[in-house]
Amino acid sequence: MFYIVHLYIWFSVKRNLNWSKFIISAKSYCLSFYYHMYGSGMGILKIETQTGSQNPVTLWMLSGNQGNTWHSLKNLTIPLDQDTKVTM
């Protein structure tokens, strides 16, 4: 079963999102979002999962200047259970 989560977040400083309490009962989620990474000081935009005390697993990563335009990431499948958290 898949759930589609629509997410719009404006990042002006580094933030971590903990979605571990968002989990319902699905085994996989589909994540799509837009991002704007413009300028010489752009860092890294990374999506990771972490289960318990295991090392984080990077599912998607992008770094540096991507131009002065909005881009989209569509349909990133994220396997989750009640012990797994997602960070951006």
C-alpha positions in Angstrom: 0.0 0.0 0.0 1.3 3.5 -0.9 0.3 6.8 0.6 1.1 10.0 -1.2 2.3 12.9 1.0 2.4 16.4 -0.4 5.0 18.6 1.3 5.9 22.2 0.9 8.7 23.5 3.2 10.6 26.7 3.0 14.1 26.3 4.4 16.0 29.3 5.3 18.2 27.6 7.9 19.2 24.0 8.4 16.4 21.9 9.9 15.7 18.2 10.6 12.2 16.8 10.2 11.2 13.8 12.3 8.3 12.0 10.7 8.4 9.0 13.0 5.1 9.9 14.6 3.5 10.4 11.2 3.6 6.7 10.3 0.2 5.0 10.1 0.4 1.4 8.9 1.8 1.5 5.4 5.1 -0.2 4.5 6.1 2.4 1.9 5.4 6.0 1.2 5.8 8.1 -1.9 7.4 11.5 -1.4 7.2 14.3 -4.0 8.3 17.9 -3.4 9.7 21.0 -5.0 13.0 22.6 -4.1 14.9 25.8 -5.0 18.6 25.7 -4.5 20.2 28.9 -5.9 23.4 30.6 -5.0 27.0 29.9 -4.3 26.4 29.1 -0.6 24.0 26.2 -1.3 24.7 23.2 0.9 23.2 19.7 0.6 19.6 18.7 0.5 19.4 15.1 1.6 16.6 12.6 2.5 17.6 9.8 4.8 15.8 7.1 6.8 17.1 5.7 10.1 15.7 2.7 11.9 16.5 2.6 15.6 20.2 3.1 16.3 21.3 1.9 12.9 23.3 4.2 10.6 21.2 6.5 8.4 20.5 5.4 4.9 20.6 8.1 2.2 17.7 7.7 -0.3 18.4 10.9 -2.3 20.9 13.7 -2.2 21.7 16.9 -4.2 24.2 19.6 -3.5 25.3 23.0 -4.8 23.7 25.6 -7.0 20.9 24.2 -9.1 20.0 27.5 -10.8 17.4 30.1 -10.1 14.4 28.0 -10.8 12.1 25.5 -8.9 12.8 21.8 -9.5 10.8 18.8 -8.4 11.5 15.4 -7.0 8.7 13.1 -7.8 7.7 9.7 -6.4 10.6 8.8 -4.2 9.6 5.6 -2.5 10.4 5.5 1.2 10.1 2.2 3.0 8.9 2.8 6.6 7.8 1.1 9.7 7.0 2.4 13.2 10.7 2.3 14.2 12.0 4.3 11.2 12.3 8.0 11.0 12.8 10.3 7.9 15.1 13.3 8.0 15.6 16.1 5.4 
